Amino acid sequence: MQADSQLLVNYSPAWPDAFAEEETRLASVLNGSRIEHIGSTAIAGLPARPIIDILVSVDKLAGKDAYTKPLQSIGYYYVPSSCEAAILVFRKGELAESDLPVTLYIVQTESKECLRYLQFRDHLRTNERAREEYANLKQALASKFAHDLSAYEDSKTAFVMLVMCYVDAGK
């Protein structure tokens, strides 16, 4: 997969506002769902791909058809995933557009996927050392894999797993 010419950008204080606007739109079509800002744009000071990642947790995860029509009404399209039994993925917008694109992950509340997304975000928000290490890793990988988004994403996996081991151990 081809990466953008500028894979990462510096943190923008506009990202939480962009999330809040999208949260309002999502709440209007996904009644009663918990909506959380996740990913690097949710962590102050962390460089990121300029894409707002949103986690929607629902009491019982239904099939994609239950979410497609309401989400299409506000500009989202469904993205097939190998993890469909546990995570449904929708997107809105593209990097080339003026509005920030959004990737939406729908998971069941209290599932391991839901907890992992939130625990990883919360750990980086509260642990300066982990946040700095992740920022340095992301910048090195963005330079190394400037034209290979898949390799960039795959190369972050070991760090994410290590952080989750620390979280699981209560450190």
C-alpha positions in Angstrom: 0.0 0.0 0.0 1.3 3.4 -1.0 1.8 5.9 1.9 1.2 9.6 1.6 4.2 11.9 0.9 4.0 13.1 4.5 3.0 10.1 6.6 3.1 11.9 10.0 2.3 15.5 11.1 2.8 17.2 14.4 0.0 17.0 16.9 -2.8 19.5 16.3 -4.9 21.0 19.0 -7.7 21.1 16.4 -8.0 17.3 16.5 -10.1 17.0 19.8 -12.5 19.6 18.3 -12.8 17.6 15.0 -13.5 14.5 17.1 -16.2 16.3 19.1 -17.9 17.4 15.9 -17.9 13.9 14.6 -19.0 12.5 17.9 -22.2 14.7 17.7 -22.9 13.4 14.2 -22.4 9.8 15.2 -24.5 10.1 18.3 -27.4 11.3 16.1 -27.4 8.0 14.2 -26.0 5.5 16.7 -28.3 6.0 19.7 -26.9 4.9 23.0 -23.5 3.9 21.8 -20.3 4.9 23.7 -18.1 7.0 21.4 -14.4 7.5 22.2 -11.5 9.3 20.5 -8.7 6.8 20.0 -5.5 6.5 18.0 -2.6 9.0 17.9 -4.8 12.0 17.3 -6.3 11.4 20.7 -3.0 11.8 22.5 -1.8 15.3 23.0 1.7 15.9 21.7 2.0 12.7 19.7 2.7 13.0 15.9 0.1 11.2 13.9 -1.3 10.5 10.5 -4.0 13.2 10.2 -6.9 10.7 10.5 -9.4 10.8 13.4 -9.8 7.3 14.8 -13.1 6.7 16.7 -14.1 3.7 18.8 -17.9 3.1 19.1 -18.8 0.4 21.6 -22.2 -1.2 21.6 -23.9 -3.6 24.0 -24.2 -6.3 21.4 -22.3 -6.1 18.1 -24.7 -6.7 15.2 -23.7 -7.4 11.6 -22.5 -4.6 9.3 -26.0 -4.2 7.8 -27.3 -2.8 11.1 -24.8 0.1 10.9 -24.3 0.7 7.2 -27.5 2.7 6.4 -27.3 5.0 9.4 -23.6 5.6 8.8 -24.0 6.2 5.1 -26.4 8.9 5.9 -23.5 10.9 7.4 -20.9 10.0 4.8 -19.4 6.8 6.0 -18.7 3.7 3.9 -18.0 0.1 5.1 -14.5 -1.3 4.9 -14.3 -5.2 4.9 -11.9 -6.5 7.5 -10.4 -9.8 8.5 -11.7 -9.2 12.1 -15.4 -8.7 11.2 -16.6 -11.0 14.0 -15.1 -8.6 16.6 -14.6 -5.3 14.8 -16.5 -3.5 12.1 -14.7 -0.8 10.3 -16.2 2.2 8.5 -14.4 5.2 6.9 -15.3 8.8 6.0 -13.2 11.1 3.8 -9.8 10.9 2.3 -6.5 12.5 3.3 -6.6 14.7 0.1 -9.8 16.3 1.2 -10.0 19.5 3.4 -11.9 17.8 6.3 -10.0 15.2 8.4 -10.8 11.7 7.4 -12.2 9.4 10.0 -11.8 5.7 10.7 -14.6 4.2 12.8 -14.2 1.0 14.7 -17.4 -0.6 16.1 -16.9 -3.2 18.8 -18.8 -4.8 21.6 -18.5 -3.1 25.0 -16.2 -4.9 27.4 -14.8 -7.0 24.6 -11.0 -7.5 24.6 -10.8 -5.4 21.5 -12.6 -2.5 23.1 -10.5 -2.7 26.3 -7.2 -2.9 24.3 -8.0 0.3 22.3 -8.9 2.2 25.4 -6.1 0.9 27.6 -3.4 1.6 25.0 -4.7 5.2 24.5 -5.0 5.8 28.2 -1.5 4.4 28.9 0.1 6.8 26.4 -1.9 9.7 27.7 -0.7 9.2 31.2 2.8 7.7 30.7 5.2 10.3 29.3 8.1 7.9 28.7 5.9 5.5 26.7 4.4 8.4 24.7 7.9 9.7 23.9 9.2 6.2 22.9 6.1 5.7 20.7 6.6 9.2 19.1 10.3 8.4 18.4 9.4 5.0 16.9 6.7 6.4 14.7 9.0 9.1 13.4 11.7 6.6 12.6 9.3 4.2 10.9 7.7 7.0 8.9 11.1 7.9 7.6 12.0 4.3 6.9 8.7 3.4 5.3 7.6 6.7 3.8 6.1 4.9 0.8 4.9 1.7 2.4 2.0 2.3 4.8 1.5 -1.4 5.5 5.1 -1.8 6.6 4.8 1.3 8.7 1.7 0.0 10.4 3.0 -3.6 10.8 6.3 -2.3 12.4 4.4 -0.6 15.2 2.9 -3.9 16.4 5.7 -5.0 18.7 5.7 -1.7 20.6 1.9 -1.9 21.0 2.2 -5.5 22.3 4.9 -4.5 24.7 2.8 -1.6 26.1 -0.1 -3.9 26.5 2.1 -6.3 28.5 3.0 -3.5 30.9 -0.7 -2.5 31.2 -1.7 -6.1 31.9 1.0 -6.3 34.5 -0.3 -3.2 36.2 2.8 -1.1 35.6 
